[in-house]
Amino acid sequence: MTDFNEAEAKLEALLDVINSSARQAIAEYKKTGHGVPSADATTFHPLDLTTDTLALKKSIRLLEGAYHQLSSILAPPQHTVMNYVFNYNWACTSVVLQARIADVLDRHPEGLSVDKLAEAVNLDKTKTARVLRALSIMGCFKEVERDVFANTRQSLVLKSSNNVGCFAKLHSRDVSKYAAVLYETMTDDEFSRSHETDKAPSLFTFKKEGMKGNYWDYINNDDDSRDEFHRAMLGLTEMNCASAVLHHYPWDDISSVVDIGSGIGAFSTPLAKMFPHLKITNQDIPEVMIQAQTAWEKNAPEALLDGRVDFVPINFLENVPVVGKDVYYLRHIIHNWRDTEATMILRNIRKAMGPNSRVLIHDPVIFHTLQQPDMGTDKLSVAPEPMLPNFGAGSHRTFQTDLTMWLLLNSKERTLDELKVIGAAAGLTLTQVYDFVETTVMEFRIAQD
Ligand SMILES: C[S@@+](CC[C@H](N)C(=O)[O-])C[C@H]1O[C@@H](n2cnc3c(N)ncnc32)[C@H](O)[C@@H]1O
C-alpha cells in the first residue's frame, strides 16, 4: 500500500470508530426506554441523572478522540491551532453562572426577551445577547426567536442549584486566573523550579492580590467558600463518572469502609444508600466533619439513625485513621499532594490496616501517548488504531485535570507506575485496576515481603 492509500485508510478507520461509537452511545440512551435525547431538549434525559454512565462514557471517549483526530488531520493546521486559543466559552459560562442567567430563564421555559433577561440580572442587554449567542451555537441556550433566549438541556447544568454548575463556576471564575499566570510562574525565580504547594500558580495570584495562605486556606477561609468547594466536589463526581465505583466494585463482599478526606460525603453518602449493610467512617479535617454531619442529616438521615455512619476528624498527614477496616478509600486525595506527603498519607493508612484490608486510590491516571498499559492493567482499555493508545483528545479531561492540580496546588495526576512506586514506599502493592474513563480505581493491599 502506498503512503497515500495508508493515510486514506486511516481516515476511513477513524470514520468507522466515529460511526460505531456514536451507535454505542445511542444504544445506551435507548436502553433506558426513553429514546435518544433530541437537539431541542429542554429537560434532562433520564440517563443524565443516573450514577452509572460508564458504558456511555466509554463510547464518548472513543467518539471525541476519533473526531478530534479526524478533524485535526482534515482541517488546515492554522485553523486547528487557533481553535485552542479562540475559545472564550469559559468566560461566557462564567458570566452566566455569576449572573444566574439560567435561573432566570428557568422561570420562562418558552423563552425570555434579552431586554427583560438583562434587566433581571442587571447587565447590558447587547452584551448579554452576545454571550448567549456564543454559547447557543454549542447547544447551551437557544435563541427561540430573534433576541429571545431559552434554556436547553445543557444550560440547565448552569443553574445555581446544580452542583456541576458550582464546579464549573470554581473553574471559570478562579482557576482561569491561575492559568493566566502559568508562564509567569514558570519563569519567576521563586516559583519556576519549585514543586512546593506554596509555590502553585494560585499562590502567585494570591500574592499579587495581597491575599495570604494557600489554596486550602482559601477554601477554608469562611463557611461560604468551604460550602461552595464541597458542593463543587459533588459536581465533580457527577461530571466525571466517578460514581461508577458504586456499581463496579464488589461492595457486597465488604463490611466496613473508611472514606479518607471524605469531604461532606460525595462518595460515602450514595454508598451508604446503595449498600445499607456497610459500616462507614468519614474522616476529614474537623471543620469539614461538622459540615459533613449537617449534610448527612439532610441527605441520609436514615443511615445516621441506624448508627451505620461515624465522623472522625483527622489530619491524615500526621494521624493514623481508624484501625482494622476492610476498605480505606481515597478519592481525589493523593493527586492533591507531592510524593512525600502522598507517601505519608499512605504510610499512616498502612499502620491502620489489618491483613485483609485494602486501599482504594481513586484518581485520574495519566496514560502517555506512547505508553501501552502495563502489567496489572488488563482491565484498562487501549484505543483502536489509528487512534493514539490513550484515546488522544478522548482523554482531554484527564490532562486538563493534571493542569488544574498544578494550578491549584502544584501537584499532579500520576501514571500507574508512579502510583505503584508511592504505594511500594508505604508497603503496599497494586492488586486490581478499574477503568472508569476519567478516573481509575487502583486497589492496593499489604505487600508480602
Ligand atoms: C478534593 S477534596 C476530595 C473530597 C472527597 N474525597 C471527594 O471525592 O469528593 C480533598 C479533601 O481532602 C481534605 N483534606 C485536605 N487536607 C487534609 C488533611 N490534612 N487531613 C484530612 N483531610 C484533608 C479536604 O478537606 C477535602 O475534603
Ligand as a Chemical Component Dictionary entry (heavy atoms), coordinates in Angstrom:
data_LIG
# 
_chem_comp.id                   LIG 
_chem_comp.type                 NON-POLYMER 
_chem_comp.pdbx_formal_charge   0 
_chem_comp.three_letter_code    LIG 
# 
loop_
_chem_comp_atom.comp_id 
_chem_comp_atom.atom_id 
_chem_comp_atom.alt_atom_id 
_chem_comp_atom.type_symbol 
_chem_comp_atom.charge 
_chem_comp_atom.model_Cartn_x 
_chem_comp_atom.model_Cartn_y 
_chem_comp_atom.model_Cartn_z 
_chem_comp_atom.pdbx_ordinal 
LIG C1  C1  C 0  -10.502 17.336 46.629 1  
LIG S1  S1  S 1  -11.342 17.083 48.126 2  
LIG C2  C2  C 0  -11.983 15.439 47.890 3  
LIG C3  C3  C 0  -13.198 15.156 48.726 4  
LIG C4  C4  C 0  -13.836 13.779 48.528 5  
LIG N1  N1  N 0  -12.914 12.688 48.747 6  
LIG C5  C5  C 0  -14.451 13.673 47.134 7  
LIG O1  O1  O 0  -14.060 12.791 46.365 8  
LIG O2  O2  O -1 -15.339 14.460 46.823 9  
LIG C6  C6  C 0  -9.995  16.839 49.238 10 
LIG C7  C7  C 0  -10.409 16.642 50.694 11 
LIG O3  O3  O 0  -9.231  16.463 51.493 12 
LIG C8  C8  C 0  -9.442  17.119 52.729 13 
LIG N2  N2  N 0  -8.150  17.415 53.379 14 
LIG C9  C9  C 0  -7.197  18.289 52.965 15 
LIG N3  N3  N 0  -6.157  18.263 53.809 16 
LIG C10 C10 C 0  -6.449  17.341 54.778 17 
LIG C11 C11 C 0  -5.742  16.837 55.922 18 
LIG N4  N4  N 0  -4.515  17.282 56.211 19 
LIG N5  N5  N 0  -6.336  15.891 56.674 20 
LIG C12 C12 C 0  -7.576  15.434 56.369 21 
LIG N6  N6  N 0  -8.289  15.860 55.281 22 
LIG C13 C13 C 0  -7.724  16.801 54.499 23 
LIG C14 C14 C 0  -10.195 18.379 52.338 24 
LIG O4  O4  O 0  -10.859 18.972 53.446 25 
LIG C15 C15 C 0  -11.146 17.845 51.260 26 
LIG O5  O5  O 0  -12.365 17.434 51.803 27 
# 
loop_
_chem_comp_bond.comp_id 
_chem_comp_bond.atom_id_1 
_chem_comp_bond.atom_id_2 
_chem_comp_bond.value_order 
_chem_comp_bond.pdbx_ordinal 
LIG C1  S1  SING 1  
LIG S1  C2  SING 2  
LIG S1  C6  SING 3  
LIG C2  C3  SING 4  
LIG C3  C4  SING 5  
LIG C4  N1  SING 6  
LIG C4  C5  SING 7  
LIG C5  O1  DOUB 8  
LIG C5  O2  SING 9  
LIG C6  C7  SING 10 
LIG C7  O3  SING 11 
LIG C7  C15 SING 12 
LIG O3  C8  SING 13 
LIG C8  N2  SING 14 
LIG C8  C14 SING 15 
LIG N2  C9  SING 16 
LIG N2  C13 SING 17 
LIG C9  N3  DOUB 18 
LIG N3  C10 SING 19 
LIG C10 C11 SING 20 
LIG C10 C13 DOUB 21 
LIG C11 N4  SING 22 
LIG C11 N5  DOUB 23 
LIG N5  C12 SING 24 
LIG C12 N6  DOUB 25 
LIG N6  C13 SING 26 
LIG C14 O4  SING 27 
LIG C14 C15 SING 28 
LIG C15 O5  SING 29 
# 
